[in-house]
């Protein structure tokens, strides 16, 4: 979704922006909310056994999730001016994913015991089936499916 936001927001017309917003809102409802809830209830619930509840890791995770929710609310409340909120959402999501991969998940793997990591994996697998979202890439499809000769 971050790549799609970058690709379609730059130079997109009103119709493109509206489609992007609708698909982002659907992605939020169908995928990210479930993902964030599972992170909080599965990962965070185990991590706070090993770090303080006000640890910068736990605070960052919660704050990022709330910031994204606020940006979605902004988009819903101000339909005539969504561009800045969509752009901010894409940047925040990209930064959040990078932070999770580089810091949160590394520290989680260091702190949690093997049995906790196994239980976490099983629980996340049960709660988060593979993402199946048909409009994730938009009209041009995934980047690796585009033909370099035709620009599609």
TORTOR-845105 format. One record per residue: x, y, z of N, C-alpha, C, O in turn; residue in one letter. Coordinates in steps of 0.02 Angstrom, whole numbers, padded with zeros to 5 digits. Example, Ala and Ser with C-alpha at 12.3 -4.5 7.8 and 13.67 -1.06 7.14 Angstrom:
BEGIN
<atom <00660 -00284 00390> <00615 -00225 00390> <00660 -00165 00390> <00712 -00166 00423> A>
<atom <00642 -00112 00354> <00684 -00053 00357> <00645 00002 00394> <00670 00057 00402> S>
// end
This chain:
BEGIN
<atom <00042 -00060 00000> <00000 00000 00000> <00044 00063 00000> <00027 00113 -00032> X>
<atom <00100 00061 00035> <00145 00119 00035> <00169 00134 -00035> <00171 00192 -00056> X>
<atom <00189 00082 -00072> <00211 00092 -00141> <00156 00120 -00184> <00168 00164 -00226> X>
<atom <00096 00094 -00175> <00040 00119 -00214> <00025 00192 -00199> <00012 00231 -00245> X>
<atom <00028 00211 -00136> <00017 00281 -00117> <00068 00325 -00152> <00051 00376 -00181> X>
<atom <00131 00305 -00148> <00184 00344 -00180> <00172 00350 -00255> <00178 00404 -00284> X>
<atom <00154 00295 -00286> <00146 00293 -00359> <00086 00333 -00382> <00091 00371 -00430> X>
<atom <00029 00326 -00347> <-00033 00356 -00372> <-00045 00427 -00347> <-00081 00465 -00379> X>
<atom <-00016 00445 -00291> <-00028 00511 -00263> <00007 00565 -00304> <-00020 00620 -00314> X>
<atom <00066 00549 -00327> <00104 00598 -00367> <00072 00603 -00437> <00078 00558 -00478> X>
<atom <00040 00659 -00449> <00011 00671 -00514> <-00055 00638 -00528> <-00080 00641 -00585> X>
<atom <-00085 00607 -00478> <-00150 00576 -00488> <-00206 00627 -00493> <-00204 00679 -00460> X>
<atom <-00256 00612 -00534> <-00313 00656 -00539> <-00363 00642 -00483> <-00351 00598 -00441> X>
<atom <-00419 00678 -00481> <-00468 00670 -00427> <-00497 00600 -00425> <-00508 00573 -00370> X>
<atom <-00508 00569 -00482> <-00535 00501 -00484> <-00485 00451 -00455> <-00504 00406 -00418> X>
<atom <-00422 00459 -00473> <-00369 00415 -00447> <-00364 00423 -00372> <-00358 00373 -00336> X>
<atom <-00367 00484 -00348> <-00363 00497 -00276> <-00422 00466 -00239> <-00413 00437 -00185> X>
<atom <-00482 00471 -00267> <-00541 00443 -00236> <-00536 00366 -00233> <-00554 00336 -00182> X>
<atom <-00513 00335 -00286> <-00505 00262 -00287> <-00452 00241 -00237> <-00461 00192 -00201> X>
<atom <-00397 00278 -00235> <-00344 00263 -00188> <-00370 00268 -00116> <-00356 00224 -00075> X>
<atom <-00406 00321 -00101> <-00434 00329 -00034> <-00481 00271 -00017> <-00475 00242 00038> X>
<atom <-00527 00254 -00062> <-00574 00199 -00047> <-00537 00134 -00035> <-00554 00097 00012> X>
<atom <-00487 00119 -00076> <-00449 00057 -00067> <-00408 00059 -00003> <-00402 00008 00031> X>
<atom <-00380 00116 00014> <-00343 00123 00077> <-00390 00114 00137> <-00372 00080 00185> X>
<atom <-00448 00143 00134> <-00497 00136 00188> <-00518 00062 00195> <-00524 00037 00251> X>
<atom <-00530 00029 00139> <-00547 -00043 00141> <-00489 -00084 00170> <-00499 -00129 00211> X>
<atom <-00428 -00068 00148> <-00368 -00103 00174> <-00362 -00094 00249> <-00346 -00140 00286> X>
<atom <-00376 -00033 00272> <-00375 -00018 00343> <-00425 -00063 00380> <-00408 -00096 00429> X>
<atom <-00487 -00063 00356> <-00540 -00101 00389> <-00529 -00177 00386> <-00540 -00212 00435> X>
<atom <-00508 -00201 00328> <-00504 -00273 00318> <-00439 -00304 00341> <-00436 -00364 00354> X>
<atom <-00386 -00265 00345> <-00321 -00294 00359> <-00284 -00261 00417> <-00268 -00294 00467> X>
<atom <-00270 -00197 00411> <-00227 -00165 00462> <-00257 -00165 00532> <-00221 -00177 00580> X>
<atom <-00321 -00153 00538> <-00351 -00154 00605> <-00343 -00223 00637> <-00327 -00228 00696> X>
<atom <-00354 -00276 00599> <-00343 -00344 00624> <-00271 -00355 00643> <-00255 -00384 00695> X>
<atom <-00226 -00331 00601> <-00155 -00338 00613> <-00135 -00302 00678> <-00099 -00330 00720> X>
<atom <-00157 -00240 00685> <-00140 -00201 00744> <-00168 -00232 00808> <-00135 -00234 00860> X>
<atom <-00229 -00257 00804> <-00259 -00289 00862> <-00220 -00351 00881> <-00206 -00363 00940> X>
<atom <-00202 -00391 00833> <-00162 -00452 00847> <-00094 -00434 00876> <-00071 -00467 00922> X>
<atom <-00063 -00382 00850> <00002 -00360 00879> <-00006 -00342 00952> <00034 -00361 00994> X>
<atom <-00058 -00305 00967> <-00068 -00283 01036> <-00084 -00342 01082> <-00056 -00348 01137> X>
<atom <-00129 -00385 01059> <-00153 -00439 01103> <-00106 -00499 01106> <-00108 -00537 01154> X>
<atom <-00065 -00507 01057> <-00020 -00566 01055> <00052 -00546 01070> <00082 -00571 01118> X>
<atom <00080 -00502 01029> <00150 -00483 01036> <00161 -00438 01097> <00202 -00453 01141> X>
<atom <00125 -00384 01100> <00134 -00336 01154> <00118 -00366 01222> <00152 -00352 01271> X>
<atom <00067 -00407 01225> <00048 -00439 01288> <00104 -00484 01314> <00113 -00490 01375> X>
<atom <00142 -00514 01270> <00199 -00555 01291> <00261 -00511 01305> <00298 -00525 01352> X>
<atom <00271 -00460 01265> <00330 -00418 01273> <00330 -00382 01340> <00383 -00373 01369> X>
<atom <00273 -00361 01364> <00272 -00323 01427> <00288 -00367 01488> <00293 -00342 01544> X>
<atom <00295 -00432 01477> <00322 -00474 01531> <00396 -00459 01541> <00424 -00473 01594> X>
<atom <00428 -00432 01489> <00501 -00423 01488> <00523 -00350 01487> <00581 -00336 01501> X>
<atom <00478 -00305 01470> <00494 -00233 01471> <00438 -00197 01507> <00382 -00223 01513> X>
<atom <00452 -00138 01530> <00401 -00098 01565> <00346 -00079 01516> <00357 -00071 01456> X>
<atom <00286 -00071 01543> <00230 -00052 01501> <00240 00017 01468> <00212 00031 01415> X>
<atom <00280 00059 01500> <00295 00124 01471> <00363 00126 01436> <00392 00179 01425> X>
<atom <00388 00068 01419> <00451 00063 01381> <00442 00098 01313> <00387 00097 01286> X>
<atom <00493 00129 01287> <00487 00163 01222> <00460 00118 01166> <00426 00141 01121> X>
<atom <00476 00053 01170> <00450 00007 01119> <00374 00001 01122> <00340 00006 01070> X>
<atom <00348 -00009 01181> <00276 -00017 01189> <00240 00049 01174> <00186 00049 01144> X>
<atom <00270 00104 01194> <00240 00169 01181> <00240 00185 01106> <00190 00211 01080> X>
<atom <00294 00169 01072> <00298 00182 00999> <00247 00141 00962> <00213 00166 00917> X>
<atom <00241 00077 00979> <00194 00033 00944> <00123 00061 00950> <00088 00068 00900> X>
<atom <00103 00077 01010> <00035 00103 01021> <00026 00171 00988> <-00026 00184 00958> X>
<atom <00075 00215 00994> <00069 00282 00965> <00064 00279 00889> <00023 00315 00860> X>
<atom <00103 00237 00857> <00099 00231 00784> <00030 00207 00762> <00001 00233 00715> X>
<atom <00005 00157 00798> <-00062 00131 00781> <-00115 00186 00788> <-00159 00192 00746> X>
<atom <-00111 00224 00841> <-00159 00278 00852> <-00151 00334 00801> <-00201 00362 00778> X>
<atom <-00090 00350 00782> <-00079 00402 00731> <-00110 00382 00664> <-00140 00423 00630> X>
<atom <-00102 00318 00647> <-00132 00295 00584> <-00208 00297 00588> <-00241 00315 00539> X>
<atom <-00236 00278 00645> <-00309 00282 00654> <-00332 00355 00647> <-00384 00368 00618> X>
<atom <-00294 00401 00675> <-00312 00472 00671> <-00309 00496 00598> <-00352 00536 00578> X>
<atom <-00261 00474 00560> <-00257 00493 00490> <-00316 00466 00450> <-00342 00499 00405> X>
<atom <-00337 00405 00465> <-00396 00376 00432> <-00457 00419 00450> <-00498 00434 00406> X>
<atom <-00464 00438 00513> <-00520 00480 00534> <-00517 00547 00497> <-00569 00573 00476> X>
<atom <-00457 00576 00490> <-00451 00638 00452> <-00475 00630 00380> <-00511 00673 00354> X>
<atom <-00456 00575 00349> <-00478 00563 00280> <-00553 00556 00275> <-00584 00582 00228> X>
<atom <-00582 00523 00324> <-00655 00513 00323> <-00692 00578 00337> <-00746 00589 00309> X>
<atom <-00664 00620 00380> <-00698 00681 00400> <-00689 00738 00351> <-00731 00784 00349> X>
<atom <-00637 00737 00311> <-00624 00792 00264> <-00615 00765 00193> <-00559 00765 00167> X>
<atom <-00668 00742 00162> <-00662 00711 00095> <-00633 00758 00042> <-00603 00734 -00006> X>
<atom <-00642 00822 00048> <-00618 00869 -00003> <-00543 00879 00001> <-00513 00905 -00047> X>
<atom <-00511 00859 00056> <-00439 00873 00065> <-00405 00812 00097> <-00383 00816 00154> X>
<atom <-00400 00758 00059> <-00371 00696 00086> <-00298 00686 00068> <-00264 00644 00097> X>
<atom <-00274 00724 00021> <-00208 00712 -00006> <-00154 00711 00048> <-00113 00665 00050> X>
<atom <-00152 00761 00091> <-00099 00765 00142> <-00104 00706 00191> <-00053 00678 00212> X>
<atom <-00166 00688 00210> <-00175 00633 00257> <-00154 00566 00226> <-00124 00524 00259> X>
<atom <-00170 00557 00162> <-00150 00495 00128> <-00074 00491 00124> <-00044 00439 00137> X>
<atom <-00043 00547 00106> <00030 00549 00101> <00062 00536 00169> <00110 00497 00174> X>
<atom <00036 00567 00222> <00063 00556 00290> <00052 00484 00312> <00096 00455 00344> X>
<atom <-00005 00455 00295> <-00019 00385 00312> <00032 00339 00280> <00060 00295 00313> X>
<atom <00045 00348 00215> <00093 00306 00180> <00163 00311 00211> <00197 00261 00220> X>
<atom <00184 00373 00227> <00250 00383 00257> <00253 00351 00326> <00303 00319 00344> X>
<atom <00201 00359 00366> <00200 00331 00433> <00199 00254 00430> <00235 00222 00468> X>
<atom <00159 00226 00386> <00156 00153 00380> <00224 00125 00360> <00247 00075 00388> X>
<atom <00256 00157 00311> <00322 00135 00289> <00372 00139 00347> <00410 00092 00358> X>
<atom <00372 00194 00383> <00418 00203 00439> <00404 00153 00495> <00450 00126 00526> X>
<atom <00340 00140 00507> <00319 00093 00559> <00343 00022 00543> <00369 -00013 00586> X>
<atom <00333 00002 00481> <00355 -00065 00460> <00430 -00072 00468> <00455 -00123 00493> X>
<atom <00467 -00022 00445> <00540 -00024 00450> <00561 -00028 00524> <00606 -00067 00541> X>
<atom <00531 00012 00566> <00547 00012 00638> <00531 -00056 00669> <00571 -00083 00708> X>
<atom <00473 -00085 00651> <00456 -00151 00678> <00509 -00202 00659> <00533 -00240 00701> X>
<atom <00527 -00203 00595> <00575 -00253 00571> <00645 -00243 00601> <00678 -00292 00618> X>
<atom <00667 -00181 00607> <00735 -00168 00630> <00742 -00167 00705> <00795 -00183 00732> X>
<atom <00689 -00148 00741> <00696 -00141 00813> <00648 -00185 00853> <00669 -00227 00892> X>
<atom <00583 -00174 00844> <00534 -00209 00885> <00541 -00285 00880> <00544 -00319 00931> X>
<atom <00544 -00312 00820> <00547 -00384 00812> <00614 -00412 00836> <00617 -00467 00863> X>
<atom <00667 -00375 00826> <00733 -00397 00850> <00734 -00402 00926> <00756 -00452 00954> X>
<atom <00709 -00351 00959> <00708 -00351 01032> <00660 -00404 01058> <00673 -00437 01108> X>
<atom <00604 -00412 01024> <00556 -00464 01043> <00590 -00533 01041> <00582 -00573 01087> X>
<atom <00626 -00546 00988> <00660 -00611 00981> <00714 -00620 01034> <00727 -00676 01056> X>
<atom <00746 -00566 01055> <00797 -00570 01107> <00767 -00581 01176> <00795 -00618 01216> X>
<atom <00710 -00550 01189> <00681 -00551 01256> <00636 -00612 01269> <00637 -00640 01324> X>
<atom <00597 -00631 01220> <00549 -00685 01232> <00585 -00753 01231> <00632 -00764 01193> X>
<atom <00561 -00797 01273> <00588 -00865 01275> <00562 -00903 01214> <00514 -00883 01182> X>
<atom <00595 -00958 01200> <00578 -00998 01141> <00504 -01018 01143> <00470 -01013 01092> X>
<atom <00480 -01040 01199> <00410 -01062 01204> <00362 -01004 01193> <00307 -01013 01166> X>
<atom <00382 -00944 01216> <00340 -00885 01205> <00338 -00867 01130> <00285 -00849 01104> X>
<atom <00395 -00872 01097> <00398 -00857 01025> <00356 -00907 00986> <00322 -00889 00938> X>
<atom <00359 -00970 01006> <00319 -01021 00971> <00244 -01008 00981> <00205 -01012 00934> X>
<atom <00225 -00993 01042> <00155 -00978 01056> <00132 -00915 01018> <00077 -00913 00990> X>
<atom <00175 -00865 01016> <00161 -00804 00979> <00150 -00819 00905> <00102 -00796 00875> X>
<atom <00194 -00859 00876> <00188 -00878 00806> <00123 -00915 00791> <00089 -00900 00742> X>
<atom <00106 -00962 00834> <00044 -01000 00824> <-00017 -00954 00828> <-00064 -00959 00788> X>
<atom <-00016 -00910 00877> <-00073 -00865 00887> <-00081 -00816 00829> <-00136 -00803 00806> X>
<atom <-00025 -00789 00807> <-00028 -00742 00750> <-00051 -00778 00686> <-00090 -00751 00647> X>
<atom <-00026 -00839 00676> <-00048 -00877 00617> <-00123 -00889 00618> <-00156 -00885 00566> X>
<atom <-00149 -00904 00677> <-00221 -00917 00682> <-00263 -00854 00673> <-00317 -00857 00645> X>
<atom <-00238 -00797 00696> <-00275 -00734 00693> <-00267 -00698 00627> <-00312 -00661 00606> X>
<atom <-00211 -00707 00594> <-00196 -00667 00535> <-00183 -00712 00475> <-00125 -00726 00458> X>
<atom <-00236 -00736 00443> <-00225 -00774 00381> <-00191 -00729 00330> <-00189 -00668 00337> X>
<atom <-00164 -00759 00279> <-00130 -00721 00227> <-00174 -00664 00202> <-00235 -00672 00194> X>
<atom <-00144 -00607 00191> <-00182 -00549 00168> <-00207 -00564 00097> <-00168 -00580 00052> X>
<atom <-00270 -00558 00089> <-00302 -00567 00024> <-00343 -00504 00012> <-00401 -00500 00032> X>
<atom <-00313 -00457 -00021> <-00346 -00393 -00033> <-00338 -00376 -00106> <-00284 -00355 -00127> X>
<atom <-00391 -00384 -00145> <-00384 -00379 -00218> <-00361 -00311 -00244> <-00331 -00308 -00297> X>
<atom <-00374 -00257 -00209> <-00357 -00190 -00234> <-00293 -00162 -00203> <-00279 -00103 -00210> X>
<atom <-00254 -00204 -00171> <-00194 -00181 -00137> <-00147 -00144 -00185> <-00118 -00092 -00167> X>
<atom <-00138 -00170 -00245> <-00091 -00140 -00292> <-00123 -00090 -00339> <-00087 -00055 -00375> X>
<atom <-00188 -00087 -00341> <-00221 -00039 -00385> <-00224 -00066 -00456> <-00211 -00124 -00468> X>
<atom <-00242 -00022 -00503> <-00255 -00044 -00571> <-00194 -00071 -00608> <-00202 -00111 -00654> X>
<atom <-00134 -00051 -00589> <-00075 -00074 -00626> <-00047 -00140 -00600> <-00002 -00169 -00631> X>
<atom <-00074 -00166 -00545> <-00051 -00230 -00519> <00015 -00224 -00483> <00044 -00170 -00478> X>
<atom <00040 -00281 -00458> <00103 -00281 -00421> <00161 -00258 -00465> <00160 -00269 -00525> X>
<atom <00211 -00227 -00434> <00268 -00202 -00473> <00302 -00256 -00514> <00324 -00242 -00570> X>
<atom <00309 -00316 -00488> <00345 -00369 -00524> <00305 -00398 -00582> <00332 -00437 -00621> X>
<atom <00242 -00379 -00590> <00201 -00404 -00645> <00197 -00353 -00702> <00170 -00369 -00755> X>
<atom <00225 -00294 -00692> <00223 -00244 -00745> <00275 -00261 -00798> <00330 -00284 -00784> X>
<atom <00256 -00248 -00859> <00302 -00259 -00915> <00345 -00196 -00921> <00320 -00140 -00922> X>
<atom <00410 -00206 -00927> <00455 -00148 -00934> <00450 -00118 -01004> <00464 -00059 -01013> X>
<atom <00430 -00157 -01052> <00425 -00132 -01121> <00363 -00089 -01132> <00366 -00040 -01170> X>
<atom <00308 -00105 -01100> <00246 -00068 -01112> <00230 -00018 -01058> <00185 00023 -01067> X>
<atom <00267 -00019 -01003> <00254 00027 -00949> <00195 00006 -00906> <00172 00044 -00863> X>
<atom <00169 -00054 -00918> <00111 -00078 -00879> <00134 -00115 -00818> <00092 -00139 -00779> X>
// end
